[in-house]
């Protein structure tokens, strides 16, 4: 097939690349969320660091096209969702072995980055074999949901932050989205139908609470029935995300190599990297130099180091007035899990 060029704009509307109007909207947004007690700036004497980094705040603002009031609504809803599901404590106390098992059901980081420095994820749907599906189905629905949350926390609090600390062409703009290859090779229509509600749940959760985390999405080895599948799933994505999706067919290598260097692209997709979906992330030299091996379980990248997240005390997480502080169904976490 003819080579297409994928050259996404991953800096416009991001930190260090805001127009004067966007910068003004960002300052307005920070003022609004601070007054609503949803955000505590670093200048507050009670906090050594802000409650949310600017990368996170800006993702919500970009998702609402720099409309501070609309971004405030989504951010407030997401903060209420985090309080309801006790996300900070959930992530900090998530068992390492269960966390590692959960990775097999969702897109996995290759350990490599694209030409802009964004992490490259792969989702090989055929790896969700019948035994794997049965294992997934045996997990209670609430726990499956919590696993998705934990993996998104890893994406935003570990992978993005780590990649932002590595050399990259777009520096000093931080990394806040990922490149994803979705592999339809050897996938049946029945498999996709059986997974549709599970995949939709993950997509809905991400759109609402982890906006603007998807950059390029490359669909490879698309089957003849893909138009049918697209009819099911296109409603899961907003218009902006749909514009980032490339359908590449059976020979994706020439096009993918315009976005990802061959040494960082798995062999199955036309590159040189010896990596399969079942493998652990294969960190590049810069990442290995900084952190050594890929850590297991829930971690965050903070102040240049990999650390375990601490279970917050209630006073560490100010709740908006609309969020009840009791009577919600949240995981119970004891202090000895920190």
C-alpha positions as CSV (number, residue, x, y, z in Angstrom):
1,X,0.0,0.0,0.0
2,X,1.1,3.6,-0.6
3,X,2.9,5.1,2.3
4,X,1.0,7.7,4.3
5,X,2.8,10.2,6.6
6,X,1.6,10.5,10.2
7,X,2.8,13.8,11.7
8,X,0.5,14.8,14.6
9,X,0.6,18.2,16.1
10,X,1.5,17.4,19.7
11,X,2.5,20.8,20.9
12,X,-0.2,23.3,20.0
13,X,-2.3,24.1,23.1
14,X,0.2,22.4,25.4
15,X,2.5,23.9,28.0
16,X,5.1,26.3,26.6
17,X,3.1,26.5,23.4
18,X,0.0,28.5,24.4
19,X,-1.3,31.5,22.5
20,X,-2.0,34.6,24.5
21,X,-5.7,33.8,24.5
22,X,-5.1,30.2,25.5
23,X,-2.8,31.3,28.3
24,X,-5.4,33.8,29.6
25,X,-8.1,31.0,29.5
26,X,-5.7,28.7,31.4
27,X,-5.2,31.3,34.1
28,X,-8.9,31.8,34.4
29,X,-9.5,28.1,34.6
30,X,-6.9,27.8,37.4
31,X,-8.6,30.6,39.3
32,X,-12.0,29.1,39.0
33,X,-11.0,25.6,40.2
34,X,-9.0,27.1,43.0
35,X,-11.9,29.2,44.2
36,X,-14.1,26.0,44.1
37,X,-11.5,24.3,46.3
38,X,-10.8,21.7,43.6
39,X,-7.2,22.8,43.1
40,X,-4.6,24.0,45.5
41,X,-1.7,25.9,44.0
42,X,1.9,25.3,45.1
43,X,2.0,28.8,46.7
44,X,-0.4,27.6,49.4
45,X,1.7,27.2,52.7
46,X,-0.1,24.0,53.5
47,X,1.2,22.2,50.4
48,X,4.8,21.8,49.2
49,X,3.5,21.0,45.7
50,X,0.2,21.8,43.9
51,X,-2.7,19.4,44.3
52,X,-2.7,18.9,40.5
53,X,0.0,19.5,38.0
54,X,-0.5,21.9,35.1
55,X,-0.3,19.1,32.6
56,X,-3.4,17.5,34.1
57,X,-5.3,20.8,34.3
58,X,-4.5,21.7,30.7
59,X,-5.8,18.3,29.4
60,X,-9.2,19.2,30.8
61,X,-9.1,22.7,29.3
62,X,-8.0,21.4,25.8
63,X,-10.8,18.8,25.9
64,X,-13.2,21.7,26.2
65,X,-11.5,23.8,23.6
66,X,-10.2,26.3,26.1
67,X,-13.6,27.2,27.5
68,X,-12.9,27.6,31.2
69,X,-16.5,27.1,32.4
70,X,-17.0,23.9,30.4
71,X,-13.6,22.6,31.5
72,X,-14.6,23.5,35.1
73,X,-17.7,21.3,34.8
74,X,-15.8,18.3,33.5
75,X,-13.0,18.8,36.0
76,X,-15.5,19.0,38.9
77,X,-17.3,15.9,37.7
78,X,-14.0,14.1,37.5
79,X,-13.0,15.1,41.0
80,X,-16.3,14.0,42.4
81,X,-15.8,10.7,40.5
82,X,-12.3,10.3,42.0
83,X,-13.7,11.0,45.5
84,X,-16.5,8.5,45.0
85,X,-14.1,5.7,43.9
86,X,-11.4,6.7,46.3
87,X,-8.9,6.7,43.4
88,X,-5.8,7.8,45.4
89,X,-6.2,5.1,48.0
90,X,-7.3,2.5,45.4
91,X,-4.1,3.0,43.4
92,X,-1.8,3.2,46.4
93,X,-3.1,0.0,47.8
94,X,-3.5,-2.0,44.6
95,X,-1.8,-5.5,45.0
96,X,1.2,-5.8,42.8
97,X,0.4,-9.3,41.5
98,X,-3.1,-8.4,40.5
99,X,-2.0,-5.2,38.9
100,X,0.5,-7.1,36.7
101,X,-2.1,-9.7,35.7
102,X,-4.5,-6.9,34.8
103,X,-2.1,-5.5,32.2
104,X,-2.8,-8.5,29.9
105,X,-6.4,-7.3,29.2
106,X,-5.6,-3.8,28.0
107,X,-3.2,-1.8,25.8
108,X,0.4,-2.4,26.9
109,X,3.3,0.0,26.8
110,X,6.1,-1.3,24.6
111,X,8.6,0.6,26.7
112,X,9.4,2.7,23.6
113,X,8.5,6.1,22.4
114,X,7.6,7.6,19.0
115,X,9.6,10.3,17.2
116,X,8.0,13.0,19.3
117,X,8.7,11.2,22.6
118,X,5.2,9.9,23.2
119,X,4.9,6.4,24.7
120,X,3.9,3.7,22.2
121,X,1.2,1.3,23.3
122,X,0.0,-1.8,21.6
123,X,-3.4,-3.6,21.9
124,X,-3.3,-7.0,20.2
125,X,-6.9,-8.2,20.5
126,X,-6.2,-11.7,19.4
127,X,-4.2,-12.2,22.6
128,X,-7.5,-12.1,24.5
129,X,-8.1,-15.8,23.9
130,X,-11.0,-17.7,25.3
131,X,-9.1,-18.7,28.6
132,X,-8.1,-15.0,29.0
133,X,-11.7,-13.9,28.4
134,X,-13.0,-16.4,30.9
135,X,-10.5,-15.1,33.5
136,X,-11.6,-11.6,32.8
137,X,-15.3,-12.5,33.1
138,X,-14.6,-14.1,36.4
139,X,-13.5,-10.8,37.9
140,X,-16.5,-8.9,39.5
141,X,-17.6,-5.9,37.4
142,X,-16.6,-3.4,40.1
143,X,-13.1,-4.8,40.4
144,X,-12.7,-4.8,36.6
145,X,-13.6,-1.1,36.7
146,X,-11.0,-0.5,39.4
147,X,-8.3,-2.3,37.4
148,X,-9.0,0.1,34.5
149,X,-8.7,3.0,36.8
150,X,-5.4,1.8,38.2
151,X,-3.9,1.3,34.7
152,X,-4.9,4.9,33.7
153,X,-3.3,6.2,36.9
154,X,-0.1,4.5,35.8
155,X,-0.4,6.1,32.4
156,X,-0.8,9.6,33.7
157,X,1.3,9.4,36.9
158,X,4.2,7.2,35.8
159,X,4.5,6.7,32.1
160,X,3.7,10.3,31.0
161,X,5.9,11.8,33.7
162,X,8.8,9.4,32.9
163,X,8.6,10.2,29.2
164,X,8.5,13.9,30.1
165,X,11.9,13.5,31.9
166,X,13.6,11.8,28.9
167,X,15.2,13.6,25.9
168,X,12.7,14.4,23.2
169,X,12.3,16.7,20.2
170,X,9.4,18.6,21.6
171,X,11.1,19.5,24.9
172,X,10.3,21.4,27.1
173,X,6.7,20.6,26.3
174,X,5.7,17.7,28.6
175,X,4.3,14.4,27.4
176,X,0.5,14.0,28.1
177,X,-0.7,11.6,25.5
178,X,0.2,8.3,23.9
179,X,0.5,6.7,20.5
180,X,-1.5,3.5,20.3
181,X,-1.4,0.6,17.8
182,X,-4.5,-1.5,17.8
183,X,-3.9,-4.9,16.1
184,X,-6.9,-6.7,14.6
185,X,-4.9,-9.6,13.2
186,X,-6.7,-13.0,13.6
187,X,-9.6,-11.4,15.3
188,X,-13.1,-12.7,14.8
189,X,-16.3,-10.7,14.8
190,X,-17.6,-12.9,17.7
191,X,-14.6,-11.9,19.8
192,X,-15.1,-8.2,19.2
193,X,-18.8,-8.5,19.9
194,X,-18.1,-10.3,23.2
195,X,-15.6,-7.6,24.2
196,X,-17.7,-4.6,23.1
197,X,-19.3,-3.7,26.5
198,X,-15.9,-4.1,28.3
199,X,-14.1,-1.9,25.8
200,X,-16.9,0.7,25.8
201,X,-16.7,0.9,29.6
202,X,-12.9,1.6,29.4
203,X,-13.4,4.2,26.7
204,X,-16.2,6.0,28.6
205,X,-14.2,6.1,31.8
206,X,-11.2,7.6,29.9
207,X,-13.1,10.2,28.0
208,X,-14.7,11.6,31.2
209,X,-11.8,11.3,33.6
210,X,-8.6,11.1,31.6
211,X,-9.3,13.4,28.6
212,X,-6.8,14.2,25.9
213,X,-4.6,11.2,26.7
214,X,-4.8,9.7,23.2
215,X,-2.7,10.9,20.4
216,X,-2.4,8.9,17.2
217,X,-4.4,5.6,17.1
218,X,-3.2,3.3,14.3
219,X,-5.6,0.4,13.5
220,X,-3.5,-2.4,11.8
221,X,-4.4,-5.7,10.1
222,X,-8.0,-4.5,9.9
223,X,-10.3,-7.3,8.7
224,X,-12.9,-7.1,5.9
225,X,-15.7,-6.6,8.6
226,X,-14.0,-3.6,10.1
227,X,-16.6,-1.2,8.8
228,X,-19.2,-3.1,10.8
229,X,-17.0,-2.8,13.9
230,X,-16.4,0.9,13.3
231,X,-20.2,1.3,13.2
232,X,-20.3,0.0,16.8
233,X,-17.4,1.9,18.2
234,X,-17.2,5.3,16.5
235,X,-19.7,6.7,18.9
236,X,-17.4,6.0,21.8
237,X,-15.0,8.7,20.6
238,X,-15.5,12.4,20.2
239,X,-14.8,14.1,16.9
240,X,-11.3,15.2,17.9
241,X,-10.3,11.6,18.7
242,X,-11.8,10.2,15.6
243,X,-9.6,12.5,13.5
244,X,-6.6,10.9,15.1
245,X,-7.5,7.4,14.0
246,X,-5.6,5.9,11.0
247,X,-6.8,2.6,9.3
248,X,-3.6,1.0,8.0
249,X,-4.5,-2.5,6.9
250,X,-2.2,-5.4,6.5
251,X,1.1,-3.6,5.7
252,X,1.4,-0.8,8.3
253,X,5.2,-0.6,8.4
254,X,5.9,2.1,5.8
255,X,3.3,4.4,7.4
256,X,4.1,3.6,11.0
257,X,7.8,4.3,10.4
258,X,7.0,7.9,9.6
259,X,5.8,8.2,13.2
260,X,8.0,5.7,15.1
261,X,11.7,5.0,14.5
262,X,12.2,1.4,13.3
263,X,14.3,0.5,16.3
264,X,11.3,1.4,18.5
265,X,8.6,-0.2,16.5
266,X,7.8,-3.9,17.1
267,X,8.7,-6.3,14.3
268,X,5.1,-7.4,13.8
269,X,4.3,-3.9,12.6
270,X,7.3,-3.3,10.3
271,X,10.0,-2.3,12.8
272,X,13.1,-3.9,14.3
273,X,12.0,-4.2,18.0
274,X,11.9,-7.7,19.3
275,X,8.7,-7.3,21.4
276,X,5.3,-9.0,21.5
277,X,2.1,-8.1,23.3
278,X,2.8,-10.7,26.0
279,X,6.3,-9.2,26.8
280,X,7.2,-6.7,29.6
281,X,8.0,-3.2,28.4
282,X,11.4,-3.0,26.6
283,X,12.8,0.3,27.9
284,X,15.0,2.3,25.6
285,X,18.5,3.3,26.7
286,X,17.5,6.7,28.0
287,X,14.7,5.2,30.2
288,X,17.0,2.4,31.5
289,X,19.7,4.9,32.4
290,X,17.2,7.0,34.4
291,X,15.2,4.2,36.2
292,X,16.9,0.9,35.6
293,X,14.3,-1.8,35.1
294,X,10.6,-1.4,34.6
295,X,9.0,-1.4,38.0
296,X,6.2,-3.7,39.0
297,X,2.9,-2.7,40.4
298,X,1.5,0.8,40.9
299,X,4.1,3.5,41.0
300,X,4.5,7.2,40.2
301,X,7.4,9.1,38.8
302,X,8.1,12.1,41.1
303,X,11.1,14.4,41.4
304,X,13.1,12.2,39.0
305,X,12.5,9.0,40.9
306,X,10.2,6.0,40.8
307,X,8.2,5.9,44.1
308,X,5.3,3.9,45.5
309,X,2.2,6.0,45.9
310,X,1.3,6.8,49.5
311,X,-2.3,6.3,50.8
312,X,-3.5,9.8,51.4
313,X,-5.0,10.9,54.7
314,X,-8.5,12.6,54.3
315,X,-7.0,16.0,55.0
316,X,-4.6,15.6,52.1
317,X,-7.4,15.6,49.5
318,X,-9.8,18.5,49.8
319,X,-13.2,17.6,48.6
320,X,-15.6,19.9,46.7
321,X,-18.7,20.8,48.7
322,X,-20.9,18.7,46.3
323,X,-19.0,15.5,47.2
324,X,-20.2,13.7,50.3
325,X,-17.5,12.7,52.8
326,X,-19.4,9.7,54.1
327,X,-21.9,7.2,52.8
328,X,-20.2,6.6,49.5
329,X,-19.2,3.2,48.3
330,X,-15.4,3.2,48.3
331,X,-12.7,0.6,48.8
332,X,-11.6,0.3,52.4
333,X,-7.9,0.6,52.7
334,X,-5.9,0.1,55.8
335,X,-2.9,2.2,56.6
336,X,-0.4,-0.7,56.4
337,X,-0.8,-0.8,52.7
338,X,1.0,2.4,52.1
